[in-house]
Amino acid sequence: MALQPRPSRPVPVRPTPPRSRPSRAILLGISTLATVAAFGTTYALTQGPAEDTAPRAERSLGDLPPDDFGGPASPSPTVSPTASSTRIPGPSASGSPKKRPSGPADPDRSSDRPGEPAEAEPLAAAPANVSGFPGSGSTGVPNGKKLRVHRGDLTIRTAGKIVDGLEVHGKVSVEAPNVTIRNTVVIVPTGSETAGISNNNDNGRGMVVRNVEVRAASSAPGVNGVTGHDFTLERSEIHHVTDQVHITGSNVTVRDNWFHDNYHFSSDPYQGGGASHDDSIQIIGGGNITIAGNRFTGAYNAGVMISQSIGDVDGVTIRDNLLGGGGCTVNISEKGRGPVGGLVIRDNRFLSDQRVDGCAIIRPSSTNITHSGNVWHESGRKVALSRG
């Protein structure tokens, strides 16, 4: 009898115990820690360096921004004029320059359209007593003067031409000698990025601009007031532009004018995306230049900037002005061309609204200045020179 094999018994399979799940409390704790870490990282990335509270030397200020242009007379058409602005605080008790917080896309210390209420505080409040200096009653178009509207650019090619009583919505180019522009308002359209009035050519010598107002139609970088050489500018009001006056050569007289409310942008396409270098007056070359009896407020870079950017500067007199604004109000840069010659700064009154406290006049040690009678407007104390 053959033996029958025993049937195999099935091996019992033990069930795998279920994995333990973390409790809701543990999950909530992990989530909270991750959120706190994320907020901490974001805060660290968005916070700038701490404010430098160390006092700045009063006589050696070489780390001020270099010179500026404030917007070329003829920028590249491919450059976009959009830029954001910053709001600038008033002067502090310390000697360190103020840091500029980011702000909305509106120009500093001004509304988009001149004449509307300002959207930000000015660089510094006007002094209590400005009697004897130019202002709204003594500059610009006289009250009661009727103006004819001219829309579009105006180019003058007739020698000795007198332009009187216009409201020009465009820019004015003078290409003939001995032209006079008086009792006129020039409103430079946004997108022009040029000067409101210019004789920056070989044909417009002898230009006279008198009782004129120049402003940009709306906020835009690169719009200047009056640009050129061989001209006289007097009893005029220039505001809501980048540079009020841009001097490119010799034989210029600027007297009895009111310069205020420069446009300033933290990101300016004409400065490679850096901040605007706005000045009330910038001199980039020339001589036989007189700046007398004017009132300056509201420039971020300088009230008067001498930079020798295109040529030597030799023979500049700055006298009898009410001067304010800027990192230092009068800023002299040699630009590698050697000392600025024939520089006389006398009998001016300085407002104490500089971003670097106490810096009324800064110059390289190699540039000599004939310097007398300059005082602080509020106190009457003598002004000292600072060395850059």
C-alpha positions in Angstrom: 0.0 0.0 0.0 1.5 3.2 -1.1 1.9 6.0 1.5 0.0 9.2 0.8 1.8 12.5 1.4 0.4 14.7 4.2 -1.3 17.8 3.1 0.8 20.9 3.8 -0.5 23.2 6.5 -0.8 26.9 5.6 1.7 29.2 7.4 -0.2 31.8 9.3 0.6 35.4 8.2 0.8 37.8 11.1 -0.7 41.2 10.3 1.6 44.2 10.2 0.8 46.5 13.0 -0.4 50.0 11.8 2.2 52.8 11.9 1.6 55.3 14.6 0.3 58.7 13.4 1.6 62.0 14.9 -1.0 63.7 17.0 -2.6 66.9 15.9 -0.8 68.8 18.6 2.6 67.7 17.2 1.6 68.7 13.6 0.4 72.1 14.8 3.7 72.7 16.7 5.8 71.9 13.6 3.6 74.2 11.4 4.0 77.0 13.9 7.8 76.7 14.0 8.0 76.7 10.2 5.9 79.9 10.0 8.0 81.7 12.6 11.2 80.7 10.7 9.8 82.0 7.4 8.8 85.3 8.9 12.2 85.7 10.4 13.9 85.0 7.0 11.6 87.5 5.3 12.4 90.2 7.9 16.1 89.6 7.6 15.9 89.9 3.8 13.8 93.1 3.8 15.6 95.1 6.5 18.4 97.4 5.5 21.5 98.0 7.5 21.2 99.9 10.7 21.4 103.7 10.6 24.9 104.9 11.0 24.9 107.2 14.0 28.6 108.0 14.0 29.2 111.7 13.6 30.6 112.8 10.2 33.8 115.0 10.2 32.8 118.6 9.6 35.8 119.5 7.4 36.5 116.3 5.3 33.4 115.1 3.5 34.9 113.1 0.6 32.2 110.4 0.6 29.5 112.8 -0.7 28.0 111.8 -4.0 30.2 112.7 -7.0 29.0 115.3 -9.5 25.8 114.9 -11.4 24.2 115.8 -14.7 20.6 115.9 -13.6 19.3 114.7 -17.0 20.9 115.2 -20.4 19.5 117.9 -22.7 19.0 115.2 -25.4 18.6 111.8 -23.8 18.5 108.5 -25.7 15.0 107.9 -27.1 15.2 104.3 -25.8 15.4 105.3 -22.2 12.2 105.0 -20.3 11.4 108.0 -18.1 9.6 106.1 -15.4 11.0 106.3 -11.9 10.0 106.1 -8.3 10.7 108.8 -5.8 11.7 109.1 -2.2 10.6 111.4 0.5 13.3 113.4 2.1 13.3 114.3 5.8 14.3 117.7 7.2 17.7 118.4 8.7 18.6 116.4 11.8 20.7 117.4 14.8 23.5 115.0 13.8 26.1 115.5 11.0 25.3 112.2 9.2 23.4 112.3 5.9 19.9 111.0 6.0 18.9 107.7 4.6 16.2 107.7 2.0 13.3 105.3 2.6 11.4 104.0 -0.4 8.3 105.8 -1.3 5.5 105.8 -3.9 6.0 106.7 -7.5 5.6 110.4 -7.1 8.4 113.0 -7.0 9.7 114.3 -3.8 8.4 117.5 -2.1 5.9 118.2 -4.8 2.6 117.2 -6.4 2.5 115.7 -9.9 1.2 119.0 -11.3 2.5 122.3 -9.9 -0.2 124.4 -8.4 -1.9 121.4 -6.7 -1.4 120.7 -3.0 1.9 119.1 -2.3 1.9 115.4 -1.5 5.0 115.4 0.7 6.7 117.7 3.1 9.4 120.0 1.6 13.1 119.4 2.3 12.9 122.1 5.0 10.5 124.8 6.0 11.0 128.2 4.5 12.8 130.6 6.8 10.6 133.0 8.8 12.1 136.1 7.1 13.0 136.1 3.4 12.4 139.8 2.8 14.8 141.2 0.3 15.1 137.9 -1.6 13.2 136.8 -4.7 9.8 135.2 -4.3 6.3 134.9 -5.8 5.8 138.7 -5.9 9.0 139.5 -7.7 9.7 136.6 -10.1 7.9 135.1 -13.0 5.1 136.7 -15.1 3.8 139.9 -13.6 0.3 139.8 -12.2 -2.3 140.9 -14.8 -0.2 140.0 -17.8 -2.4 138.3 -20.4 -0.8 135.3 -22.1 -1.4 133.8 -25.6 -1.3 130.0 -25.7 1.2 128.3 -28.0 1.0 124.6 -28.2 4.1 122.7 -29.4 7.8 123.4 -29.5 9.0 126.9 -30.4 12.2 127.4 -32.3 13.4 131.0 -32.7 15.7 131.7 -35.7 15.3 135.5 -36.1 18.1 137.6 -34.7 16.9 140.1 -32.1 13.5 138.5 -31.8 11.4 139.5 -28.7 9.0 136.8 -27.4 6.5 138.4 -25.0 3.4 137.2 -23.3 3.2 133.5 -24.3 2.1 130.3 -22.5 4.2 127.7 -24.3 3.2 124.1 -23.9 6.5 122.7 -25.3 10.2 123.6 -25.3 11.8 126.8 -26.6 15.0 126.5 -28.6 16.9 129.7 -29.5 19.0 129.5 -32.6 19.6 133.2 -33.3 21.6 135.9 -31.5 20.2 138.5 -29.1 16.8 136.9 -28.6 14.7 138.1 -25.6 12.1 135.9 -23.9 10.0 137.8 -21.4 6.7 137.6 -19.4 6.2 134.0 -20.6 5.4 130.7 -19.0 7.0 127.5 -20.4 5.4 124.2 -19.5 7.6 121.3 -20.6 5.5 118.2 -21.6 6.2 114.9 -19.9 8.2 112.7 -22.2 10.3 115.6 -23.6 13.2 115.1 -21.1 14.9 118.2 -22.2 15.3 121.9 -21.2 12.4 124.2 -21.2 14.5 127.0 -22.7 17.9 126.3 -24.4 20.4 128.2 -26.5 23.0 125.4 -26.2 24.3 125.9 -29.8 26.7 128.2 -31.6 23.9 130.6 -32.8 22.0 131.7 -29.8 24.5 133.9 -28.0 23.1 136.9 -26.2 19.9 135.3 -25.1 17.9 137.2 -22.4 15.3 135.4 -20.3 13.4 137.8 -18.0 10.2 137.4 -15.9 9.7 133.9 -17.1 8.3 130.8 -15.3 9.5 127.3 -16.3 8.1 124.0 -15.0 7.5 120.5 -16.1 3.9 119.6 -17.0 4.0 116.6 -14.7 6.6 114.6 -12.8 9.4 113.2 -15.0 13.2 112.8 -14.6 15.5 114.6 -17.0 13.5 117.9 -17.5 15.7 121.0 -16.8 14.8 124.6 -16.8 17.3 126.8 -18.8 20.3 125.3 -20.4 23.2 126.8 -22.4 25.8 129.5 -22.4 26.1 133.2 -23.3 22.8 134.2 -21.7 21.2 136.3 -19.0 18.5 134.9 -16.7 16.8 137.3 -14.4 13.6 137.7 -12.2 12.4 134.3 -13.2 10.8 131.4 -11.3 11.9 127.9 -12.2 10.5 124.9 -10.3 9.3 121.3 -10.5 12.2 120.3 -12.8 15.5 118.4 -12.2 18.1 121.2 -12.6 16.8 124.7 -12.8 19.8 126.0 -14.6 22.5 124.0 -16.5 25.4 126.1 -17.6 27.5 124.6 -20.4 29.9 127.5 -21.3 31.0 131.1 -20.6 29.4 134.5 -20.3 26.3 133.7 -18.1 24.6 136.0 -15.6 21.9 134.5 -13.3 20.4 137.1 -11.0 17.3 137.8 -8.9 15.6 134.4 -9.6 13.7 132.0 -7.4 14.6 128.3 -7.7 12.6 125.8 -5.7 11.0 122.3 -5.6 13.3 120.2 -7.6 12.1 116.8 -8.8 14.1 114.0 -7.2 13.8 110.2 -8.0 15.4 107.3 -6.2 15.6 105.4 -9.5 16.5 107.8 -12.3 17.1 106.3 -15.8 19.4 109.2 -16.6 21.6 108.1 -13.7 21.8 104.5 -14.7 18.9 103.7 -12.3 20.5 105.5 -9.4 19.1 108.5 -7.6 18.7 111.8 -9.3 21.5 114.4 -8.9 19.2 117.4 -9.0 20.8 120.9 -8.6 19.5 124.4 -8.6 22.4 125.4 -10.8 25.1 123.2 -12.3 28.1 124.5 -14.1 29.9 121.9 -16.3 32.3 124.3 -18.1 33.1 127.9 -18.9 34.0 131.2 -17.2 32.8 134.8 -16.7 29.8 133.4 -14.8 27.9 135.5 -12.2 25.3 134.1 -9.8 23.8 137.0 -7.7 20.8 137.8 -5.7 18.9 134.5 -6.1 16.9 132.4 -3.7 17.6 128.6 -3.7 15.6 125.9 -1.9 14.7 122.3 -2.7 17.6 120.6 -4.5 18.8 117.2 -3.2 22.3 117.1 -4.6 23.5 120.8 -4.5 22.3 124.4 -4.6 25.3 125.2 -6.9 27.3 122.3 -8.4 30.5 123.1 -10.2 31.7 119.9 -11.9 34.0 120.7 -14.9 32.3 117.7 -16.7 32.9 119.1 -20.2 35.7 121.7 -19.7 37.6 123.8 -17.3 35.7 126.3 -15.1 37.6 129.6 -14.4 35.9 132.7 -13.3 32.7 132.2 -11.2 31.3 134.7 -8.7 28.5 133.6 -6.3 27.3 136.6 -4.3 24.4 138.1 -2.3 22.2 134.9 -2.6 20.0 133.1 -0.2 21.4 129.6 -0.6 20.0 126.3 0.6 19.5 122.6 -0.2 21.8 119.8 -1.2 24.1 117.5 0.6 26.4 120.5 0.8 24.8 123.6 -0.7 27.8 124.7 -2.9 29.7 121.7 -4.1 33.0 122.0 -6.2 34.4 119.0 -8.0 37.6 119.2 -10.2 36.8 116.1 -12.2 40.5 115.5 -12.9 40.9 118.8 -14.7 42.8 120.5 -11.9 41.7 123.4 -9.6 38.7 125.5 -10.4 40.1 129.0 -10.9 38.8 132.5 -10.1 36.2 131.3 -7.7 34.6 134.1 -5.5 31.9 133.3 -3.0 30.9 136.3 -0.9 28.1 137.9 1.1 25.7 135.0 0.8 23.2 133.8 3.4 23.0 130.1 3.9 19.9 128.1 5.1 20.7 125.3 7.5 18.8 122.6 5.5 21.7 120.6 4.1 21.6 116.8 4.3 25.1 117.0 5.9 24.6 119.4 8.7 26.9 122.5 8.6 28.2 121.8 5.1 27.5 125.1 3.3 30.5 125.0 0.9 32.7 122.0 0.1 35.7 122.0 -2.2 38.9 120.1 -2.9 41.9 121.4 -0.9 43.6 122.2 -4.2 40.9 124.7 -5.3 41.2 128.1 -3.7 38.2 130.2 -2.9 38.0 134.0 -2.2 35.5 133.6 0.6 34.1 136.5 2.7 30.9 137.7 4.3 29.1 134.3 4.1 26.8 133.7 7.1 24.1 131.3 8.3 20.8 133.0 7.6 19.1 132.0 10.9 21.9 132.9 13.3 24.3 135.3 11.4 27.3 133.1 12.4 30.1 132.9 9.9 30.2 130.0 7.4 33.3 127.8 7.4 34.6 125.9 4.3 34.5 122.1 4.3 37.1 120.0 2.5 36.1 117.2 0.2 
